[in-house]
Amino acid sequence: MPSLATPSLRSPALRRTAALPLMALGLAASLPAHSAGMDFSNEYNANSIHAEGDAWFIDRVEALTDGEVDITLHSGGALGFRSGDHFYAVADNAVQIADSLSGALGGIDPIFLLSSLPFLADDVESAQRLYEIARPEYAKVFEDNDQILLYASPWPASGIWSEEPVTSMESLDGLKIRSYDRNGTATLVNAGASPVKLSWADVVPQLATGGIEAVLTSAEAGASGSFWEHLSDFNAIQYAVPLNMVHMNRDAFESMSEEEQQAVLQAAEETDAHNWEVVKERVAENYAELEEHGVAIHDPVPEEFHAALAEAAQPVVDDWVESTGERATRILEAFNEAGDQESGQ
């Protein structure tokens, strides 16, 4: 399938932030092949932690290849692809690289729901351990579908943005809240809420029209989307530290020289390490920004509320283990063992 690559822009900075919408997929036939430049699709805003990490990756590729590998980042879903579209778009080479919310790929393989399992890895350090253990399984699914896993792009821990404090099970009762994957939907149903699974691009429009009244996401995402224009509270329930996955079309990768391939892999390895360090610092920055805009931050939430949420979440974890099979058991056993070693038990 022909590439959707847009004509490259002369300025490297403009190339990294270009957001040129394609009005119809039929336009692809008249555009140059990826050898003239590779397109990188990201559903999130240019100032999000993910787009910034992707721009950092592009900078490293440019430096390591002396500008020979030309990648254009299209943030804000400018190419018309959302995270749920990216897997097959990259497999078909409609776009060469994409940054995708892992949970949005859960229908392709349940392994992609691992990072958003509720209350399993609720801080950055444990989430990184879980990712490192599970990375070979993620990579295999991409490999089996003509793609390469480049790096992960972690979120800060998910909480609840709301119009009123959500610090008890009673405050969740009937709440119209956005979830980002089926793990969150099932957990929130068990907790008594009325969740709606929405892609990121649909969240702010639904807030503006009253379709939802709360959002399960991080302080980071809410700051990126200026949620204070609609919501007044952030409740730090430490739900999960979900991942985005950055994946590349294998043919696009193999069309490069061996030296260019090694440069891309080196840049990806460096970006992986960079992203995990950045996310550790991001919460304090997010909270400062939220306070500037008058958002009430509830951190921590009451322990009894957290315990009740974890109880509501346990069937979701159990169902995931059953649907994922031996891989799930092996990953969780290794994760728990690593956690015991970390704590000195």
C-alpha positions in Angstrom: 0.0 0.0 0.0 1.5 3.4 -0.9 2.7 5.7 1.9 0.8 8.6 3.3 4.0 10.6 3.6 3.6 14.3 3.1 6.2 16.4 1.3 9.0 17.0 3.7 9.5 20.6 5.1 12.8 22.3 5.0 13.1 23.2 8.6 13.9 20.2 10.9 11.8 21.9 13.7 8.8 22.2 11.3 9.3 18.6 10.2 9.0 17.4 13.8 5.8 19.3 14.6 4.1 19.3 11.2 0.4 18.5 11.5 -0.9 18.5 7.9 -4.3 16.8 7.8 -5.0 14.4 5.0 -8.7 14.8 3.9 -8.9 11.5 2.1 -6.9 8.3 2.1 -7.2 8.4 -1.7 -4.6 11.1 -1.7 -2.0 8.6 -0.8 -1.6 7.4 -4.4 -0.2 10.8 -5.5 2.2 11.2 -2.6 5.9 10.2 -2.5 7.0 6.8 -1.1 8.5 6.7 2.4 12.0 6.8 1.0 11.4 10.6 0.6 10.5 10.8 4.3 8.7 8.7 7.0 5.5 9.8 8.7 5.1 9.3 12.5 1.5 9.5 13.8 0.6 10.5 17.4 -3.0 11.0 18.6 -1.9 13.3 21.4 -1.2 17.0 21.5 2.2 18.4 20.6 2.9 19.4 24.2 2.1 16.0 25.6 4.8 13.9 27.2 4.4 11.4 24.3 4.9 13.9 21.5 7.8 15.4 23.3 9.4 12.0 23.7 8.8 11.2 20.0 10.4 14.5 19.0 13.4 13.6 21.2 13.6 10.3 19.3 13.5 12.1 15.9 16.3 14.4 17.1 18.5 11.5 18.1 17.9 9.7 14.7 18.7 12.9 12.9 21.9 13.3 14.9 23.0 9.7 14.5 22.4 9.6 10.7 23.6 13.1 9.9 20.1 14.0 8.8 19.9 11.1 6.3 16.8 9.6 7.9 13.9 12.1 7.6 10.9 11.5 10.0 8.0 13.9 10.3 5.9 13.8 13.5 2.2 14.5 13.1 0.7 15.1 16.5 -2.9 15.7 17.5 -4.1 12.9 15.2 -3.4 15.1 12.2 -3.2 12.2 9.8 -6.7 11.0 10.8 -5.4 8.0 12.7 -6.2 7.3 16.4 -4.4 4.8 18.6 -6.9 2.1 17.8 -6.2 2.6 14.1 -2.4 2.6 14.3 -1.7 -1.2 14.5 -3.0 -2.0 11.1 -2.1 1.4 9.6 1.6 0.7 10.4 1.3 -3.0 9.4 0.0 -1.8 6.0 2.6 0.9 5.7 -0.1 3.6 5.5 2.0 5.3 8.1 5.6 4.2 8.9 5.8 4.9 12.7 3.1 5.4 15.3 2.8 6.1 19.0 -0.2 4.1 20.3 -2.0 3.8 23.6 -1.3 0.1 24.5 -4.8 -0.5 25.8 -6.4 0.6 22.6 -4.7 -2.5 21.0 -6.2 -4.9 23.5 -8.6 -6.3 20.9 -5.6 -7.4 18.8 -3.9 -9.2 21.7 -4.8 -9.1 25.4 -1.1 -8.7 26.2 -1.5 -5.0 25.4 -3.9 -4.6 28.4 -1.1 -5.5 30.8 0.1 -2.0 31.6 -3.4 -0.8 32.4 -4.3 -3.6 34.8 -5.8 -1.7 37.8 -3.6 -1.4 40.9 -1.0 -3.9 39.7 1.9 -1.5 39.0 0.8 1.9 40.4 4.2 3.7 40.5 6.7 4.4 37.8 9.4 2.1 39.2 7.1 -1.0 39.3 5.6 -0.1 35.9 9.1 0.0 34.4 9.9 -3.4 35.9 6.7 -4.8 34.5 7.5 -3.4 31.0 11.0 -4.8 31.0 9.7 -8.3 31.9 6.9 -8.2 29.3 8.7 -6.4 26.5 9.6 -9.6 24.6 5.9 -10.5 24.5 4.9 -7.1 23.2 7.7 -7.3 20.6 6.6 -10.7 19.4 3.1 -9.5 18.6 4.5 -6.6 16.6 7.0 -8.9 14.8 4.3 -11.4 13.8 2.5 -8.5 12.2 5.3 -7.0 10.1 6.3 -4.4 12.7 9.1 -3.5 15.1 8.6 -2.3 18.7 10.9 0.7 19.1 10.2 2.0 22.6 7.6 2.6 25.3 6.1 5.9 26.2 4.8 5.7 29.8 2.1 7.9 31.3 2.1 9.2 34.9 -0.3 7.2 37.0 -4.0 7.5 36.0 -6.4 9.3 38.3 -9.9 10.7 38.0 -10.7 14.2 36.8 -14.1 15.4 38.0 -16.4 18.3 38.7 -16.6 17.4 42.4 -14.2 15.4 44.6 -14.3 11.7 43.9 -12.9 10.3 47.1 -15.5 7.6 48.1 -17.4 4.8 46.4 -20.6 6.9 46.9 -19.1 9.7 44.7 -18.6 7.1 41.9 -22.2 6.0 41.9 -23.6 6.5 38.4 -20.8 8.9 37.5 -20.5 9.3 33.7 -16.8 8.8 33.3 -14.5 8.2 30.4 -12.3 5.1 30.4 -9.5 4.4 27.9 -9.7 0.6 27.5 -11.8 -2.3 28.6 -9.9 -2.8 31.8 -11.0 0.6 33.0 -14.5 0.1 31.8 -15.0 -3.1 33.6 -13.4 -1.8 36.8 -15.5 1.3 36.9 -18.7 -0.7 36.2 -17.8 -2.9 39.2 -17.3 0.2 41.3 -20.8 1.5 40.4 -19.9 4.1 37.8 -21.3 4.5 34.3 -18.2 4.5 32.2 -17.9 5.3 28.5 -14.8 4.1 26.6 -13.5 7.0 24.5 -10.5 7.6 22.4 -8.5 10.7 23.4 -9.7 12.8 20.5 -13.3 12.4 21.7 -12.7 13.4 25.4 -12.8 17.2 25.3 -15.8 17.3 22.9 -17.7 15.0 25.2 -16.8 17.1 28.2 -17.9 20.3 26.4 -21.3 18.8 25.5 -21.9 17.1 28.8 -21.7 13.6 27.4 -19.3 12.8 30.3 -18.7 14.4 33.6 -15.4 12.8 34.6 -12.3 11.3 33.0 -10.0 8.5 34.0 -6.6 9.7 32.9 -3.4 11.2 34.3 -2.7 14.7 35.6 -0.4 15.0 32.6 -3.2 14.3 30.0 -5.6 16.6 31.8 -3.0 19.4 31.7 -2.3 18.7 28.1 -6.0 19.0 27.3 -6.6 22.0 29.6 -9.2 20.1 31.5 -9.5 23.0 34.0 -11.8 24.6 31.5 -14.4 21.9 32.3 -13.4 20.1 35.5 -12.2 21.3 38.9 -10.8 18.3 40.7 -8.0 15.7 40.2 -8.3 12.6 42.4 -5.0 10.6 42.5 -6.3 7.1 42.8 -3.0 5.7 41.3 -5.1 3.4 39.1 -2.3 2.3 36.8 0.8 3.5 34.8 -0.3 2.7 31.3 2.0 2.6 28.3 2.0 3.9 24.8 3.9 1.7 22.3 6.0 3.2 19.5 6.1 0.8 16.6 7.5 0.9 13.0 6.7 -0.8 9.8 9.2 -3.6 9.1 9.5 -2.9 5.3 10.2 0.8 6.1 12.9 -0.3 8.6 14.5 -2.8 6.2 14.5 -0.3 3.3 17.2 1.7 5.2 20.9 0.9 5.1 22.3 -1.3 7.9 24.0 1.8 9.4 20.7 3.7 9.4 18.9 0.7 11.0 21.4 0.5 13.8 21.0 4.3 14.3 17.2 4.0 14.6 17.6 1.1 17.1 20.1 3.0 19.1 17.9 6.1 19.2 15.0 3.9 20.3 17.0 2.4 23.1 18.1 5.8 24.3 14.5 7.2 24.0 13.2 4.3 26.1 15.6 5.2 28.9 14.9 8.9 28.5 11.1 8.5 28.7 11.2 6.5 31.9 13.3 9.2 33.5 11.1 12.1 32.2 7.9 10.5 33.6 9.3 10.4 37.1 9.6 14.2 37.1 6.4 14.9 35.4 3.9 14.6 38.2 5.4 17.5 40.2 5.4 19.7 37.1 1.8 18.7 36.4 0.6 19.4 39.9 2.2 22.8 39.8 0.4 23.6 36.6 -2.9 22.3 38.0 -2.6 24.5 41.1 -1.9 27.5 38.9 -5.3 26.9 37.3 -7.2 26.3 40.5 -7.6 22.6 40.3 -8.1 20.9 43.6 -5.7 17.9 44.0 -6.7 15.0 46.2 -3.5 13.1 46.8 -3.7 10.7 48.5 -7.3 9.6 48.4 -8.7 7.9 51.5 -7.2 4.5 52.1 -10.7 2.9 52.4 -11.6 4.3 49.0 -8.4 2.9 47.4 -9.0 -0.5 49.0 -12.6 -0.6 47.7 -11.4 0.3 44.2 -8.8 -2.5 44.3 -11.5 -4.9 45.3 -13.6 -3.9 42.4 -10.6 -4.3 40.1 -9.6 -7.8 41.1 -12.1 -9.6 38.8 -10.6 -7.6 35.9 -7.1 -8.8 36.7 -8.4 -12.4 37.1 -10.2 -12.2 33.7 -7.1 -10.9 32.0 -5.0 -13.8 33.4 -7.5 -16.3 32.1 -7.8 -14.7 28.6 -4.0 -14.3 28.2 -3.0 -17.7 29.5 0.5 -19.0 30.2 2.1 -15.7 29.2 0.2 -13.9 31.9 1.1 -16.3 34.6 4.8 -16.2 33.7 4.9 -12.4 33.5 3.1 -11.9 36.8 5.2 -14.5 38.6 8.4 -12.7 37.4 7.0 -9.3 38.3 6.1 -10.4 41.8 9.5 -12.1 42.3 11.2 -8.9 41.2 9.1 -6.9 43.5 10.0 -9.1 46.4 13.7 -8.8 45.6 13.4 -5.0 45.4 11.8 -4.8 48.8 14.4 -7.2 50.3 11.9 -10.0 51.1 
